Amino acid sequence: MKNFPGTPGTLTGLVLRISQCVFAVGSIASMATTHTFFNFTAFCYLIASMGLQVIWSFVLAVLDAYSLVSKKVLHNPVLVSLFVVGDWVTATLSLAAASASAGITVLYFSDLGDCNAGEECQKYQISVALAYLSWVTIAISSLIMLWLLAAG
């Protein structure tokens, strides 16, 4: 398998995984600091999806860091296939959660004018924006993993 930026065991791969984790943690923190997020199913789904994203990205970041320190290559076809499936699943869940939360945010707080507490509305918007940033980084990782698997 070829070795190009973003593959497991490279510095750019580690940076992608850490950024996924940081954006997902930021999204959870921003949403969880509001008082009424649990009233909306989409917001609860966003927290669950970002929680899964944090776990997946953290585990792969640890694998990347181990690979960099030990100078081992993680290009086993079975392992890369697992990375591809995991990345695509988490990317799909993250996009669905971010889109659903964005729709609820726009509907309830912009279209219906039901946003009395300005700070809480901003936290919802920040959480959705961070969820989309997390999705962008996981989408990049998933495409790189698919490319790596195809380059075989």
N, C-alpha and C positions, 0 to 999 in steps of 0.2 A: 504494500500500500504506500501511497505517496505521502510525503510529509509537507504540508503547506499550512499557512497561518490559520489558527482556529481549531486544528486537530487536537485530539487528546494528547496531553504531555507537552504541549507548547505553551509559551508564555501568553500568547494571545488567546489560547483556549482557556487558560486560567483566568485571564482578565474578563472574558465573556461570562464565565461561570460566576465569578465574584460579582460582576455587575448585575446579573440576573438575580442573585441572592439579595443584593443591597436594594434594588428596586422593589422586589417583592416584600422585603421586610419594611421598607418605607411605606408601601401601600397598606400593609396590614396595620402598621402603627398609626397612620393617618386615619384609617377607618375605625380602628378600635378606640381611639380617643374621643369619638363622638358619643353622644348619649342615646341616640335613637337608631343606630345602624341596624339593630336586630329586628326592627319593625319591617324591614325590607328584605325579602328573600334573596334578591340579586346581590345585595351587599354582603349577606351571610355567605353566599356562594363565592363571592370575590375573596373573602377572607379564607375560606376553605381551599380554593384554588391556589391562592398565593402561598398558603401554608405548605401545600404539596410542592409548589415551585421552590420554596426555600429549602425543603428537605432534599429534593432532587438535585438542585444546583449546588448545595453545600457538599453533598456526598461526591459529586463529580469534581468539584473544586479540590476536595481533599485528594481524590485520585490523581488529578492533574498535578497538584503540588508534590505528591509522592513520586510521580513519574519524573518530574523535573529534578527533584533532589537525588533520586536513585539513578537517573539517566536511563530509564527503561522506556521502551516504546509500547504504547497501548493500542496497537493496530491489529490485534487479533480479530479476525472477521466475526466471530461469535460475539465478542465484546462490543465491537462497533455496531453490530446489528441491534444489540440491547440498547446502546446509546441512541440509535436512530429511533427505535420504537418509543423509548422513554421521552425523548425530546419532542417527537410528534404528538404524543399523548398530552404532555404538559403544555405544549404550545397551543393545542386545540382548546384545552380547558381554560388556559389563561386568556385566550382571545374571546371565548364565549363569556367568561366572567366579566372581563373588562367591557365588552360591548353591552351586556345586559345592565351592568352598573351605570354605564354612560347613558343608556336609554332612560333608566329610572331617574338619574340625576337631571337630565334635560326635561323630562316630563314633569316631574313633581316640583322641581325648583326653578325652572325657567318658564315652562309653558303654563303651568297652573299658578305660578306666583306664590307657592306655598312655603317659601323660604323666609321665615321670620328671623332666624338666628343666622346672621351673615357668616360668622366664623365657622359654624358647623357645615354650611354649604361649601365653603372654601375647602374644608378638610375632605369632603366627599369628592370634590373636583380634583384635588391633589392626589387622593388615593387612586382615582380612575386614571389620571395621567401617569402615575408611577406604574400602575398595572400595565398600561400600554407600552411603556418603556421596557418593562420586564418582558413583555411579549415580543417586542422587537428583537431583543437580545437572544431570547430562546429561539425565535424564528431563524435568526442568523446561524445559531449553533446547529439547529436541526438541518438546515440546508447544507452546512459544511459536513455534518456527519453523513448525510445522504450522498453527497459528492464523494466523500472518502470511501464509503461502501461501494459506490459505483466504480470508482477508480481501481478498486480491488487489487 
